[in-house]
Amino acid sequence: MAINWNTHPESLARELRALQINRFYFIYDPATKKVIPSHPELAEMAQALQADERDYAQHEGLFFQVSQNYDLIMSGNVHRTSRGQAAGGTRFWFYNRFEDFVRDGMRLSKGMTYKNALAGLWWGGGKGVISRPEGLDVRDPEVRKKIFQEYGSFITSLKGCYITAEDVGTNTTDIGSIFSKTRFVISIPEEVGGSGNPSAPTALGVVRGMEAAVEWKMKSSLEGKTIAIQGLGNVGRPMVRYLLERNVGKIIACDINPELVESMNQDFRETAFTARAVDRNDSSILFEECDVLAPCATGAILNPNTIPEIKAPIICGAANNQLEDSERDGPALLEKGVVYVPDYLVNRMGIVNCANEQYGYTPNDPYFNRHIGTEWENSVYQMTKKVLTQAEENQCSPAKAADELAEKLSHEEHPLFGHRAQLIVQSLRDTGWEQSL
């Protein structure tokens, strides 16, 4: 029986459980340059990955586990680990097709490879994804605890080739549940020695990127500017605060959570901030008249359907993988005259915040501060201006300029451990990881 890419994750979880496939993988074999599936039933899917030229980028390993408690699938996606263990957060989100679930994991993990490389971190790129069932009450603390403890055990089984963290749809309590079952996790709760929620540092990094882009294009500051924000989740709220501190003229925002919108309108009622609640598929915020558009929700929102209607001269936001297709959509924005600041160039501060949890903490940490300052050549501010300048000189999109720079840096090997995580990935294949549950 071949597994169908178009199957809903909930249905696929039941099918796989009936076939007694509890764990499965797709591992790239560097010797044969082939994608190796863990089971014969996955051969067609492996061939589809092999032929894919958009999202599959020789990912070292894509690992999956079917939940034993709920109709959901969890994954750990390892892109490139030359610089060190794959690192990136875990997303808990809705997907209508298993293909969408897989593609999101691949795009996000590759983005983390580039983000970590440009940030100068000795980590590779990885991302976790958990499919969120429509009918499951995930507000129930016990349900969430069960899901994330099971995910923690899954992460432990990967032997350290992937380090997870907080991302869209997860919170610090969830990370605590993961931490109870694995040590391969960062952004753990502060009460057990972790760095906690990384959202505020992420927001600060994006705002620094905005400042660099506005200075580069308009030769001015954020003061008096109009900012449109799509998404007011963990990153959106602190971003509003940082923008108001910089005396922006107006902030227009939206979110799919009406309670959150009402709460933020109340909290910021005497400021230049206004927000509206929208349906999940409402993209109207992207078409606002503004100086900077900040996508801070889900990815793939910059595409042929939306780009023609965008009025903002600058796009700089926290959402991962904002371009649906970088080779198509990056040049389209360039042709339209829009300065697009690649997401992984500016949303690094979450991973920077928790990069050195094991090394302890100090007030005004110089290692952290250099990323958000203006002096260090690899800071968010300086790297943003470097990429925009390089793109202008090479007459290419900023997305391409950033990709080329990040690609080069991502192949540098860890100065102490070399390409160790790839050895771990290969060992999982050799030792029959897929049969271990």
ABEGO torsion letter per residue (X at the ends): XBBBAABBAAAAAAAAAAAGBABBBBBBBAAAGBBBBABAAAAAAAAAAAABAAABBGBABBBBBBBAABBBBBBBBBBBAAAEBBBEBBBBBBBABAAAAAAAAAAAAAAAAAAAAAAGBBBBBBBBBBBBBAABBAABAAAAAAAAAAAAAAAAAAGGABBBBBBBGBBAAAAAAAAAABABBBGBBAAAGBAEBAAAAAAAAAAAAAAAAAAAAAGBBABGBBBBBBEABAAAAAAAAAAAAAGBABBBBBBABAAAAAAAAAAAAABABBBBBBBAABAAAAABBBABBBBABBBGABBAAAAAABABABBBBABBGABABAAAAAAAAAAAGBBBBBAAAAAAAAAAAAAAAAAEBBBGBAAAAAAABAABAABAAAAAAAAAAAAAAAGBBAAAAAAAAAAAAAABBBAAAEBAAAAAAAAAAAAGAAAAX
